[in-house]
Amino acid sequence: MGSRDTTIEDLVALQKQGKSMVVVHGGGNKVTEWLNRQGVTTEFVRGERVTDSAALEVATAVLAGLVNKETVAAINNLGGRAAGISGIDGSLIEGKLKNREMGYVGEAVNINPAILETLLKSGFIPIVSSMSLYAVDRPADAAQILNINADPTAGDLAAALGAEKLIFLTNVAGINDASGEVIPRLAAKEAQSLVESGVISGGMIPKLNACLTALNAGAIARIIDGRQPHALMKEYEGQGGGTTIYKESDD
């Protein structure tokens, strides 16, 4: 979110229209910045940060603290009503280690959406940082928190809440085909073949998988260009571009 980003304005405006929304955020660049400040070096494997104890402390402080609260403050200062939580609060996300070589990097095994439902019913936009409780197979001497990817978290929460729509605000125009053109509508089976052929790669893969998770729970799944002014508002008004992921039975 750059200095000219309009997402916060859109969230406040949509809330005042009666829309019920949950925001899931990451903040990897900010974590890297603070790790560098602390003199902590980290490595990446297949695009994911290896998270040792020192990196976990910084990630928790930055994601569940600074990034989360700055987002909440921006919404509240514009007249919205937001409350910041992490996946740890209320045992919202119960996780396990994804791969031991990655350190404290986790994946969700269970979602307990009660805290989100309470906040939504009370008129708040929950702002969720992508951390989880280390709840499954945790050694007694291990940390109690895991760092998890925000993309699958968004899909898991959308499914658990029975959300109407999952929207990814990204820094690309949508999912591109082999020639670089945006695909307006992409069937789930076709999406898998594009992954296998390498057309869809990198950070778009976890977003696509999250879309499939939401689709299977009955949600509409959208990947749109969050760099465009008022992209979120235009999405709700039916004017958004980007890519819609759909199941063949919906066609």
Long-range contacts (C-beta under 8 A, 24 or more apart in sequence): 2-227, 4-229, 5-226, 6-229, 6-230, 6-231, 6-232, 6-233, 7-169, 7-226, 7-231, 7-232, 8-71, 8-74, 8-75, 8-78, 8-80, 9-78, 9-230, 10-230, 10-231, 10-232, 10-233, 11-75, 11-80, 11-82, 11-125, 11-232, 12-75, 12-78, 12-79, 12-80, 13-233, 14-232, 14-233, 14-236, 15-80, 15-81, 15-125, 16-79, 16-80, 19-236, 20-120, 21-125, 22-116, 22-120, 22-125, 22-126, 22-128, 22-157, 22-161, 22-163, 23-71, 23-82, 23-125, 23-126, 23-127, 23-128, 24-128, 24-130, 24-150, 24-153, 24-154, 24-157, 25-63, 25-67, 25-68, 25-71, 25-127, 25-128, 25-129, 25-130, 25-150, 26-63, 26-130, 26-149, 26-150, 26-151, 27-62, 27-63, 27-67, 27-129, 30-62, 30-63, 30-66, 30-67, 31-55, 31-58, 31-59, 31-62, 31-63, 34-58, 34-61, 34-62, 34-66, 45-101, 45-102, 47-202, 47-203, 48-102, 48-105, 48-149, 49-105, 49-147, 50-101, 50-102, 50-103, 50-105, 51-102, 51-103, 51-104, 51-105, 51-147, 52-103, 52-104, 53-103, 53-104, 53-143, 55-103, 55-104, 55-147, 56-103, 56-104, 56-143, 56-145, 56-147, 59-131, 59-147, 60-86, 60-131, 60-145, 60-147, 63-129, 63-130, 63-131, 63-147, 64-88, 64-129, 64-131, 67-129, 68-127, 68-129, 71-127, 72-127, 75-125, 75-127, 80-125, 81-123, 81-124, 81-125, 82-124, 82-125, 82-126, 82-127, 83-119, 83-124, 83-125, 83-126, 83-127, 84-126, 84-127, 84-129, 85-115, 85-119, 85-126, 85-127, 85-128, 85-129, 86-128, 86-129, 86-130, 86-131, 87-128, 87-129, 87-130, 87-131, 87-132, 87-133, 87-148, 87-153, 88-131, 88-132, 88-133, 88-145, 89-115, 90-114, 90-115, 91-133, 91-135, 92-116, 92-128, 92-132, 92-133, 93-131, 93-132, 93-133, 93-148, 93-153, 93-156, 94-132, 94-133, 94-135, 94-136, 95-132, 95-133, 95-134, 95-135, 95-136, 95-146, 95-148, 96-134, 96-135, 96-136, 96-137, 96-146, 97-134, 97-137, 97-146, 98-148, 104-134, 104-142, 104-143, 104-145, 104-146, 104-147, 105-146, 105-147, 105-148, 106-132, 106-134, 106-146, 106-147, 106-148, 107-148, 107-152, 108-132, 108-148, 108-152, 108-153, 108-156, 109-135, 109-136, 110-135, 111-156, 111-157, 111-159, 111-160, 113-157, 113-160, 113-161, 116-157, 116-161, 117-161, 128-153, 128-157, 149-206, 151-203, 151-206, 151-207, 151-209, 151-210, 152-206, 152-209, 152-210, 152-213, 153-210, 154-210, 154-214, 155-209, 155-210, 155-211, 155-212, 155-213, 155-214, 156-210, 156-213, 158-210, 158-213, 158-214, 158-217, 158-219, 159-213, 159-214, 159-216, 159-217, 159-219, 160-217, 162-217, 162-218, 162-219, 163-214, 163-217, 163-219, 164-219, 164-220, 165-219, 165-220, 165-221, 165-222, 166-210, 166-211, 166-214, 166-219, 166-220, 166-221, 166-222, 167-222, 167-224, 167-232, 167-235, 168-207, 168-210, 168-211, 168-222, 168-223, 168-224, 169-224, 169-225, 169-226, 169-231, 169-232, 170-207, 170-223, 170-224, 170-225, 170-226, 171-225, 171-226, 171-227, 172-204, 172-225, 173-225, 173-241, 173-242, 174-223, 174-224, 174-225, 174-241, 174-242, 174-243, 175-200, 175-204, 175-208, 175-223, 175-243, 182-241, 182-242, 182-243, 183-243, 184-241, 184-242, 184-243, 184-244, 185-243, 185-244, 185-246, 186-243, 186-244, 186-245, 186-246, 187-245, 187-246, 187-247, 187-248, 187-251, 188-212, 188-215, 188-245, 188-246, 188-247, 188-248, 189-248, 191-245, 208-245, 211-245, 212-245, 215-245, 215-246, 215-247, 216-247, 220-244, 220-246, 221-245, 221-246
